[in-house]
Amino acid sequence: MTAVFYLDDSRDDLFYAQYVCRRKRPDIVLSCFQTADTAFDALSLSAADGAALPALLIVDLYMPVDSGIGLITRLRADHRFASMRIAVCSGSDAKADRERALACGADLYVEKPIDLSALVDISQ
């Protein structure tokens, strides 16, 4: 089973991803988070327990409390997560947003709605 973490402040986006995952990709274990802190805490707990990190972390670019950029910067500065695959998703198609996300350490930038299956396949 492939583990994927998805961070998005939109409950609708998280619900849709879970729905698609259950119907089309039963081989994916999707864990959803609405805040950067809860996602970071879950990653830290996995690392402390010696569990494998998710194959992919999908992070929403714009969130009200902490941006996706902030979380990615935090993860890339931590040796435990430096090599983890990270995709940024956003409703923005602005070139500046894409460049900023990739410059801070994201591996991929995709526009919403995300194609979870394609993202997982690309990351493997």
Backbone as ProteinMPNN parsed JSONL, in Angstrom:
{"seq_chain_A": "MTAVFYLDDSRDDLFYAQYVCRRKRPDIVLSCFQTADTAFDALSLSAADGAALPALLIVDLYMPVDSGIGLITRLRADHRFASMRIAVCSGSDAKADRERALACGADLYVEKPIDLSALVDISQ", "coords_chain_A": {"N_chain_A": [[0.835, -1.185, 0.0], [0.482, 2.221, -0.779], [1.334, 5.088, 0.927], [-0.051, 8.294, 1.305], [-0.003, 11.672, 2.176], [-2.208, 14.367, 2.527], [-2.597, 17.757, 2.603], [-4.812, 20.293, 3.093], [-6.793, 23.168, 3.44], [-9.377, 23.14, 2.638], [-12.276, 21.484, 3.183], [-13.943, 20.341, 1.299], [-12.216, 19.743, -0.864], [-10.566, 17.841, 0.357], [-12.458, 15.865, 0.996], [-13.292, 15.119, -1.58], [-10.887, 14.059, -2.609], [-10.544, 11.868, -0.898], [-12.822, 10.395, -1.547], [-12.424, 9.779, -4.302], [-10.08, 8.333, -4.046], [-10.881, 6.073, -2.54], [-12.629, 4.878, -4.366], [-11.23, 4.581, -6.814], [-8.519, 4.054, -6.329], [-7.733, 1.868, -4.39], [-5.34, 0.971, -3.448], [-3.981, 2.99, -2.258], [-3.235, 4.584, 0.744], [-4.693, 7.154, 2.126], [-4.082, 9.946, 4.04], [-5.519, 12.691, 5.519], [-5.214, 16.181, 6.238], [-5.958, 19.31, 7.818], [-4.485, 21.415, 8.72], [-1.197, 22.824, 8.746], [0.331, 22.313, 10.994], [-0.831, 19.977, 12.11], [-0.28, 18.132, 10.098], [2.538, 18.226, 10.071], [3.046, 17.312, 12.667], [2.06, 14.674, 12.478], [3.833, 13.613, 10.59], [6.226, 13.862, 12.028], [5.706, 12.156, 14.165], [5.512, 9.712, 12.801], [8.155, 9.499, 11.895], [9.506, 9.389, 14.358], [8.556, 7.0, 15.354], [9.771, 5.277, 13.686], [8.5, 4.545, 11.419], [7.744, 4.232, 7.928], [7.953, 7.082, 5.85], [5.378, 8.952, 4.14], [4.821, 8.208, 0.66], [4.313, 10.404, -0.794], [3.689, 13.817, -0.184], [1.108, 16.006, -0.383], [0.499, 19.37, -0.685], [-1.48, 22.162, -0.074], [-1.18, 25.329, -1.553], [-2.108, 27.901, -0.706], [-3.246, 28.694, 2.398], [-5.164, 29.678, 5.267], [-3.869, 30.001, 7.855], [-1.193, 28.938, 7.894], [0.982, 28.898, 5.243], [1.429, 26.672, 2.432], [4.0, 26.913, 1.518], [5.402, 27.666, 3.807], [5.287, 25.293, 5.342], [6.646, 23.499, 3.656], [9.2, 24.655, 3.567], [9.897, 24.364, 6.237], [9.918, 21.536, 6.411], [11.931, 20.844, 4.561], [14.15, 21.866, 5.828], [14.531, 20.137, 7.856], [16.303, 17.295, 8.51], [15.097, 14.771, 8.582], [13.045, 14.823, 6.751], [13.996, 15.741, 4.386], [14.32, 14.432, 1.918], [11.806, 13.648, 1.168], [9.099, 13.279, -1.116], [7.312, 16.003, -2.398], [4.388, 17.59, -3.381], [2.925, 20.526, -4.57], [-0.275, 21.877, -4.551], [-2.681, 23.953, -6.116], [-5.203, 26.402, -6.781], [-4.297, 28.339, -8.341], [-2.913, 29.458, -11.387], [-0.75, 30.965, -11.782], [2.433, 31.902, -12.883], [4.373, 32.885, -11.132], [3.59, 31.794, -8.66], [4.008, 29.068, -9.104], [6.801, 29.052, -9.557], [7.723, 29.998, -7.08], [6.874, 27.96, -5.347], [8.342, 25.742, -6.281], [10.918, 26.717, -5.911], [11.158, 26.773, -3.145], [11.387, 24.152, -2.505], [9.531, 22.231, -3.333], [8.666, 19.339, -5.229], [6.89, 19.002, -7.278], [4.325, 20.852, -8.997], [0.957, 21.313, -9.14], [-2.206, 22.074, -10.581], [-5.43, 22.623, -9.151], [-8.482, 20.931, -9.899], [-6.916, 18.194, -8.246], [-5.351, 15.32, -9.675], [-5.243, 12.59, -8.165], [-4.417, 9.913, -8.604], [-2.669, 10.152, -10.812], [-0.693, 11.812, -9.693], [0.383, 10.153, -7.684], [1.356, 8.063, -9.252], [3.344, 9.395, -10.732], [5.093, 10.03, -8.691], [6.239, 7.67, -7.89]], "CA_chain_A": [[0.0, 0.0, 0.0], [1.2, 3.482, -0.882], [0.827, 6.111, 1.837], [-0.033, 9.668, 0.812], [-0.565, 12.685, 3.065], [-2.762, 15.497, 1.773], [-2.88, 18.907, 3.453], [-5.608, 21.314, 2.416], [-7.758, 23.746, 4.363], [-10.716, 22.955, 2.072], [-12.893, 20.186, 3.478], [-14.474, 19.793, 0.048], [-11.11, 19.146, -1.619], [-10.147, 16.63, 1.065], [-13.521, 14.878, 0.82], [-13.229, 14.645, -2.964], [-9.701, 13.206, -2.739], [-10.832, 10.607, -0.207], [-13.827, 9.685, -2.333], [-11.766, 9.245, -5.496], [-9.105, 7.338, -3.605], [-11.601, 4.847, -2.175], [-13.26, 4.266, -5.542], [-10.339, 4.29, -7.938], [-7.164, 3.674, -5.927], [-7.741, 1.241, -3.064], [-3.961, 0.682, -3.068], [-3.437, 4.191, -1.628], [-3.715, 4.94, 2.072], [-4.687, 8.613, 2.117], [-4.287, 10.62, 5.323], [-5.822, 14.095, 5.225], [-4.979, 17.143, 7.31], [-6.436, 20.646, 7.479], [-3.526, 22.443, 9.133], [0.206, 22.46, 8.573], [0.826, 21.762, 12.254], [-1.259, 18.58, 12.283], [0.481, 17.329, 9.132], [3.919, 18.141, 10.557], [3.048, 16.438, 13.844], [1.894, 13.294, 12.015], [5.105, 13.225, 9.98], [7.201, 13.733, 13.105], [5.362, 10.937, 14.895], [5.924, 8.59, 11.949], [9.617, 9.426, 11.921], [9.918, 8.976, 15.7], [8.197, 5.58, 15.501], [10.537, 4.494, 12.724], [7.625, 4.166, 10.31], [8.085, 4.821, 6.627], [7.272, 8.332, 5.524], [4.508, 8.771, 2.971], [5.462, 8.281, -0.655], [4.055, 11.738, -1.321], [2.95, 14.804, 0.599], [0.468, 17.01, -1.234], [0.301, 20.547, 0.156], [-2.162, 23.309, -0.666], [-0.309, 26.502, -1.528], [-2.68, 28.996, 0.084], [-4.086, 28.337, 3.534], [-5.296, 30.893, 6.071], [-2.975, 30.161, 8.996], [0.192, 28.674, 7.509], [0.996, 28.57, 3.818], [2.142, 25.471, 2.027], [5.416, 27.29, 1.41], [5.956, 27.617, 5.162], [5.473, 23.899, 5.732], [7.703, 22.902, 2.829], [10.463, 25.212, 4.047], [10.134, 23.694, 7.525], [10.259, 20.138, 6.155], [13.22, 20.749, 3.865], [15.205, 22.209, 6.783], [14.616, 19.028, 8.809], [16.957, 16.182, 7.817], [14.208, 13.602, 8.511], [12.09, 14.968, 5.661], [14.67, 16.421, 3.277], [14.187, 13.725, 0.631], [10.412, 13.275, 0.929], [8.486, 13.88, -2.314], [6.279, 16.978, -2.047], [3.681, 18.245, -4.487], [2.099, 21.673, -4.198], [-1.471, 22.027, -5.375], [-3.278, 25.281, -5.969], [-6.133, 26.857, -7.805], [-3.603, 29.386, -9.078], [-2.077, 29.072, -12.523], [0.247, 32.03, -11.921], [3.813, 31.445, -13.023], [5.1, 33.265, -9.916], [3.268, 30.815, -7.618], [4.712, 27.828, -9.465], [8.237, 29.26, -9.33], [7.946, 30.123, -5.637], [6.701, 26.628, -4.752], [9.478, 24.902, -6.666], [12.126, 27.292, -5.322], [11.245, 26.464, -1.708], [11.689, 22.735, -2.314], [8.52, 21.303, -3.847], [9.092, 18.557, -6.387], [5.863, 19.135, -8.322], [3.29, 21.869, -8.811], [-0.213, 20.941, -9.929], [-3.387, 22.893, -10.377], [-6.64, 21.93, -8.711], [-8.555, 19.783, -9.005], [-5.779, 17.299, -8.418], [-5.549, 13.941, -10.13], [-4.485, 11.861, -7.162], [-3.789, 8.737, -9.21], [-1.528, 10.585, -11.634], [0.355, 12.299, -8.803], [1.019, 9.013, -7.039], [2.116, 7.345, -10.271], [4.526, 10.193, -11.047], [5.999, 10.054, -7.54], [6.827, 6.361, -7.585]], "C_chain_A": [[0.883, 1.253, 0.0], [0.544, 4.502, 0.042], [1.006, 7.496, 1.222], [-0.653, 10.552, 1.884], [-1.033, 13.839, 2.196], [-3.175, 16.578, 2.759], [-3.61, 19.968, 2.642], [-6.603, 21.864, 3.419], [-9.196, 23.565, 3.878], [-11.238, 21.548, 2.38], [-13.44, 19.534, 2.214], [-13.381, 19.113, -0.768], [-10.628, 17.85, -0.969], [-11.181, 15.509, 0.893], [-13.471, 14.27, -0.581], [-12.041, 13.693, -3.155], [-9.93, 11.854, -2.071], [-11.819, 9.755, -1.001], [-13.19, 9.013, -3.558], [-10.796, 8.13, -5.115], [-9.792, 6.015, -3.268], [-12.145, 4.123, -3.397], [-12.262, 3.792, -6.595], [-8.959, 3.775, -7.539], [-7.163, 3.061, -4.527], [-6.334, 0.879, -2.577], [-3.278, 1.871, -2.401], [-4.075, 4.373, -0.252], [-3.567, 6.456, 2.182], [-4.996, 9.141, 3.51], [-4.433, 12.101, 5.036], [-5.681, 14.964, 6.471], [-5.457, 18.514, 6.854], [-5.504, 21.755, 7.921], [-2.106, 21.913, 8.952], [0.755, 21.825, 9.846], [0.409, 20.31, 12.44], [-0.522, 17.659, 11.309], [1.922, 17.15, 9.606], [4.011, 17.21, 11.759], [2.912, 14.972, 13.443], [3.183, 12.778, 11.365], [6.174, 12.995, 11.047], [6.958, 12.461, 13.913], [5.769, 9.7, 14.106], [7.434, 8.408, 11.996], [10.112, 8.926, 13.277], [9.642, 7.491, 15.937], [8.977, 4.681, 14.554], [9.706, 4.012, 11.551], [8.088, 4.842, 9.025], [7.305, 6.114, 6.437], [6.362, 8.094, 4.331], [5.301, 8.89, 1.673], [5.344, 9.682, -1.233], [3.307, 12.561, -0.291], [2.413, 15.831, -0.386], [0.073, 18.169, -0.331], [-0.407, 21.639, -0.636], [-1.266, 24.535, -0.516], [-0.838, 27.58, -0.589], [-3.627, 28.458, 1.146], [-4.102, 29.526, 4.486], [-4.272, 31.068, 7.184], [-1.514, 30.005, 8.594], [0.183, 28.254, 6.044], [1.702, 27.245, 3.578], [3.635, 25.723, 1.94], [6.085, 27.203, 2.779], [6.226, 26.196, 5.614], [6.609, 23.253, 4.941], [9.075, 23.382, 3.291], [10.868, 24.542, 5.36], [10.573, 22.239, 7.32], [11.639, 19.998, 5.513], [14.394, 21.093, 4.781], [15.432, 21.094, 7.796], [15.159, 17.8, 8.082], [16.056, 14.958, 7.674], [13.313, 13.631, 7.278], [12.696, 15.554, 4.39], [14.454, 15.741, 1.928], [12.75, 13.307, 0.31], [9.859, 13.997, -0.304], [7.33, 14.768, -1.878], [5.71, 17.586, -3.318], [2.872, 19.4, -3.918], [0.902, 21.698, -5.135], [-2.082, 23.394, -5.093], [-4.288, 25.528, -7.076], [-5.504, 27.92, -8.694], [-2.803, 28.802, -10.24], [-0.977, 30.113, -12.776], [1.663, 31.454, -11.942], [4.615, 31.738, -11.754], [4.829, 32.283, -8.781], [4.004, 29.503, -7.865], [6.208, 27.958, -9.154], [8.571, 29.326, -7.85], [7.853, 28.763, -4.952], [7.9, 25.73, -5.057], [10.779, 25.402, -6.036], [12.267, 26.944, -3.84], [11.447, 24.976, -1.45], [10.627, 21.757, -2.768], [9.072, 20.58, -5.075], [8.157, 18.739, -7.578], [4.926, 20.274, -7.978], [2.131, 21.494, -9.719], [-1.377, 21.859, -9.593], [-4.553, 22.024, -9.938], [-7.653, 21.916, -9.835], [-7.417, 18.813, -9.296], [-6.237, 15.941, -8.945], [-4.664, 13.087, -9.237], [-3.752, 10.662, -7.749], [-2.552, 9.108, -10.008], [-0.383, 11.073, -10.755], [1.105, 11.156, -8.134], [1.875, 8.255, -8.048], [3.395, 8.072, -10.649], [5.563, 10.095, -9.945], [6.689, 8.724, -7.281], [7.973, 6.042, -8.514]], "O_chain_A": [[1.896, 1.318, 0.696], [-0.658, 4.75, -0.051], [2.066, 7.825, 0.69], [-1.703, 10.224, 2.437], [-0.351, 14.242, 1.254], [-4.001, 16.345, 3.641], [-3.098, 20.473, 1.642], [-7.2, 21.099, 4.177], [-10.135, 23.813, 4.633], [-10.701, 20.554, 1.892], [-13.404, 18.311, 2.077], [-13.593, 18.026, -1.305], [-10.319, 16.879, -1.66], [-10.823, 14.352, 0.673], [-13.592, 13.057, -0.745], [-12.176, 12.646, -3.787], [-9.554, 10.817, -2.616], [-11.659, 8.539, -1.107], [-13.399, 7.825, -3.806], [-10.715, 7.107, -5.795], [-9.323, 4.952, -3.675], [-12.123, 2.894, -3.456], [-12.434, 2.729, -7.192], [-8.296, 3.12, -8.343], [-6.65, 3.665, -3.585], [-6.16, 0.518, -1.413], [-2.113, 1.772, -2.015], [-5.297, 4.322, -0.108], [-2.458, 6.974, 2.313], [-6.036, 8.827, 4.09], [-3.576, 12.702, 4.388], [-5.984, 14.546, 7.588], [-5.381, 18.85, 5.672], [-5.697, 22.913, 7.548], [-1.863, 20.707, 9.003], [1.559, 20.896, 9.778], [1.214, 19.492, 12.884], [-0.179, 16.53, 11.661], [2.464, 16.047, 9.547], [4.942, 16.411, 11.862], [3.586, 14.114, 14.013], [3.569, 11.629, 11.577], [6.938, 12.033, 10.968], [7.904, 11.773, 14.297], [6.308, 8.748, 14.671], [7.928, 7.287, 12.123], [11.043, 8.122, 13.335], [10.398, 6.811, 16.632], [8.855, 3.458, 14.615], [10.152, 3.167, 10.773], [8.739, 5.887, 9.049], [6.14, 6.216, 6.82], [6.555, 7.131, 3.588], [6.316, 9.583, 1.607], [6.161, 10.101, -2.053], [2.408, 12.065, 0.388], [3.173, 16.45, -1.13], [-0.609, 17.972, 0.674], [0.017, 21.995, -1.735], [-0.665, 24.744, 0.537], [-0.09, 28.11, 0.233], [-4.657, 27.855, 0.845], [-3.15, 30.307, 4.51], [-3.842, 32.194, 7.437], [-0.687, 30.855, 8.924], [-0.555, 27.346, 5.661], [2.468, 26.767, 4.414], [4.439, 24.846, 2.253], [7.211, 26.718, 2.892], [7.271, 25.916, 6.202], [7.438, 22.54, 5.508], [10.009, 22.586, 3.392], [12.032, 24.199, 5.563], [11.497, 21.769, 7.984], [12.418, 19.124, 5.892], [15.517, 20.655, 4.532], [16.427, 21.111, 8.52], [14.537, 17.317, 7.136], [16.23, 14.179, 6.737], [12.87, 12.583, 6.808], [11.98, 15.831, 3.428], [14.412, 16.415, 0.9], [12.508, 12.676, -0.719], [10.123, 15.182, -0.508], [6.476, 14.354, -1.094], [6.441, 18.031, -4.203], [2.21, 19.254, -2.891], [1.042, 21.558, -6.35], [-2.005, 23.914, -3.98], [-4.224, 24.937, -8.153], [-6.103, 28.35, -9.679], [-2.113, 27.793, -10.098], [-0.358, 30.136, -13.84], [2.023, 30.622, -11.11], [5.446, 30.927, -11.346], [5.738, 31.966, -8.014], [4.554, 28.904, -6.941], [6.8, 27.062, -8.552], [9.582, 28.776, -7.411], [8.659, 28.45, -4.076], [8.404, 25.04, -4.172], [11.641, 24.603, -5.67], [13.385, 26.834, -3.336], [11.656, 24.571, -0.306], [10.804, 20.55, -2.602], [9.842, 21.142, -5.853], [8.573, 18.644, -8.732], [4.754, 20.619, -6.809], [2.304, 21.37, -10.932], [-1.508, 22.349, -8.471], [-4.652, 20.852, -10.301], [-7.665, 22.834, -10.655], [-7.01, 18.638, -10.445], [-7.354, 15.491, -8.689], [-3.483, 12.888, -9.52], [-2.59, 10.424, -7.422], [-1.513, 8.458, -9.896], [0.778, 10.78, -11.039], [2.331, 11.192, -8.03], [2.994, 7.85, -7.734], [4.426, 7.436, -10.864], [6.764, 10.077, -10.213], [7.648, 8.674, -6.511], [8.583, 4.979, -8.4]]}, "name": "protein", "num_of_chains": 1, "seq": "MTAVFYLDDSRDDLFYAQYVCRRKRPDIVLSCFQTADTAFDALSLSAADGAALPALLIVDLYMPVDSGIGLITRLRADHRFASMRIAVCSGSDAKADRERALACGADLYVEKPIDLSALVDISQ"}
